[in-house]
Amino acid sequence: LAHDAAAAGLSVRTVLGDMCDLARHASLPAPELIVCAGDTLTHLASLDEVARLIHDAAKSLASGGHLVLTFRDYSTARVGPDRFIPVRSDAGRIFTCFLEFGPTHVTVHDLVHTRDASSSAWSMSVSVFEKVRISPAFVRAQFFSAGLTLVHDDLTAGLATIVARRQLPASS
């Protein structure tokens, strides 16, 4: 990111660290943009951590700055065959995930079948991890309670994209 931004003539400061330490990393000058993209938010331990991150971001943003969040909407549990999601496949690999919904978290089972080119035998590897169930309504409520103004709200193919803006100070 830093390399690509510099090549494009943009001023971007990248930080390697725990996103829950956002307030410590967002030093002066205050950032004009904070982005948490992909499904990163769902890897936090709880909704309390998600709320804390949003509030820390709101406090850290420059006036008029934006907070952009994208995340999988796990608010509605998938049932039956809908819990199986084909992620990607080609001639040598099949990646599928299976979801189990609990009250506060979803357990994700990643199944990767890989074909050995020399023997044509298939092998399977499995990993399991939990994600916190976040709903767009929860994020909107956190934006509101943190004093942010919603400027974009979209849910496409299960991926929520929500953007909020920190208000400019009132004119005197």
C-alpha positions in Angstrom: 0.0 0.0 0.0 2.7 2.5 1.0 4.6 1.7 -2.3 1.5 2.0 -4.5 0.4 5.2 -2.8 3.8 6.8 -3.2 3.9 5.8 -6.9 0.5 7.5 -7.3 1.7 10.6 -5.5 -0.6 10.1 -2.5 0.3 10.7 1.1 -0.6 7.5 3.0 0.7 6.4 6.3 0.5 2.7 6.9 0.6 1.2 10.4 1.4 -2.4 11.3 -0.3 -3.2 14.6 -3.3 -4.3 16.4 -6.4 -2.5 15.1 -7.8 -2.5 18.6 -5.0 0.0 19.5 -6.3 2.4 16.9 -6.3 5.4 19.3 -2.6 4.9 19.9 -1.8 4.6 16.2 -4.0 7.5 15.0 -1.7 10.3 16.1 -1.6 13.9 14.9 -2.3 14.9 12.3 -5.7 13.2 12.6 -6.5 10.9 9.7 -8.9 12.0 7.1 -9.8 8.4 6.2 -9.9 5.2 8.2 -10.7 2.0 6.3 -11.4 -1.5 7.7 -12.2 -3.6 4.6 -12.8 -7.2 3.7 -14.1 -9.2 6.6 -11.6 -8.0 9.2 -14.2 -6.6 11.7 -15.7 -10.1 12.1 -12.4 -11.4 13.4 -12.7 -9.2 16.6 -13.6 -11.2 19.7 -16.9 -9.5 20.5 -19.4 -6.8 19.6 -18.0 -4.8 22.5 -14.6 -4.7 20.7 -16.3 -3.7 17.4 -18.1 -0.9 19.2 -14.9 0.3 20.9 -13.1 0.3 17.5 -15.8 2.4 15.9 -15.8 4.9 18.8 -12.0 5.1 18.8 -12.1 5.7 15.0 -14.7 8.4 15.4 -12.6 10.2 18.1 -9.4 9.9 16.0 -10.8 11.2 12.7 -10.1 14.7 11.5 -13.2 16.9 11.2 -14.9 16.0 7.9 -13.0 12.7 7.9 -14.6 9.4 6.8 -14.7 5.9 8.4 -15.3 3.1 5.8 -16.2 -0.4 7.1 -17.0 -3.5 5.1 -17.9 -6.8 6.6 -20.0 -10.0 6.1 -23.5 -9.6 7.4 -23.9 -12.6 9.6 -27.1 -11.3 11.3 -29.3 -13.9 9.7 -28.2 -17.5 10.2 -27.9 -19.7 7.2 -29.6 -23.0 7.5 -29.4 -26.4 5.8 -27.5 -26.5 2.5 -27.1 -22.7 2.5 -24.4 -23.1 5.2 -22.1 -24.6 2.5 -20.3 -21.9 0.5 -18.2 -22.7 -2.6 -15.4 -20.2 -2.3 -13.3 -21.0 -5.4 -12.0 -24.0 -7.4 -9.8 -24.9 -10.3 -8.5 -28.2 -11.7 -6.2 -28.8 -8.7 -8.0 -27.2 -5.8 -11.5 -26.9 -4.4 -12.1 -24.5 -1.5 -15.4 -24.7 0.3 -16.5 -23.3 3.7 -19.2 -24.5 6.1 -20.8 -22.1 8.6 -22.3 -23.0 12.0 -24.3 -20.2 13.6 -24.3 -19.6 17.4 -26.0 -16.7 19.2 -23.0 -14.3 19.1 -20.5 -16.0 16.7 -20.3 -18.0 13.6 -17.9 -20.9 13.4 -16.3 -21.1 10.0 -14.9 -24.4 8.7 -12.6 -24.0 5.7 -12.2 -27.2 3.7 -9.5 -27.2 1.0 -9.2 -30.3 -1.3 -6.0 -30.3 -3.2 -5.1 -32.7 -6.1 -1.5 -34.0 -6.2 -0.4 -33.5 -9.8 1.8 -36.5 -9.9 -0.6 -39.1 -8.5 -4.0 -37.4 -9.1 -4.9 -38.2 -5.5 -6.9 -35.7 -3.5 -6.1 -34.6 0.0 -8.1 -32.4 2.3 -7.0 -29.8 4.9 -9.4 -28.2 7.4 -9.2 -25.1 9.5 -11.8 -23.8 12.0 -12.2 -20.4 13.4 -14.8 -18.1 14.9 -16.1 -14.8 13.7 -18.3 -12.4 15.6 -21.8 -11.9 14.2 -22.1 -8.2 13.2 -25.3 -6.7 11.7 -25.4 -3.5 9.6 -28.0 -2.2 12.1 -25.5 -2.6 15.0 -22.8 -0.7 13.0 -25.3 2.1 12.1 -26.2 2.4 15.8 -22.5 2.6 16.8 -21.9 5.3 14.2 -24.9 7.3 15.6 -23.8 6.9 19.2 -20.2 8.0 18.2 -21.5 11.2 16.6 -20.9 10.1 13.0 -23.2 10.8 10.1 -24.0 8.0 7.7 -23.1 8.8 4.1 -23.3 5.4 2.4 -25.0 2.1 3.3 -25.0 -0.8 1.0 -25.5 -4.6 1.3 -24.6 -6.5 -1.8 -24.2 -10.3 -1.9 -24.0 -10.4 1.9 -21.2 -7.8 2.1 -22.1 -4.7 4.0 -20.3 -1.4 3.1 -21.1 1.4 5.5 -19.4 4.8 5.4 -19.7 7.6 7.9 -18.4 11.1 8.2 -17.2 13.0 11.3 -19.0 16.4 11.3 -17.2 19.6 10.6 -17.2 22.0 13.5 -20.1 24.4 13.5 -19.3 27.8 12.1 -19.0 30.6 14.6 
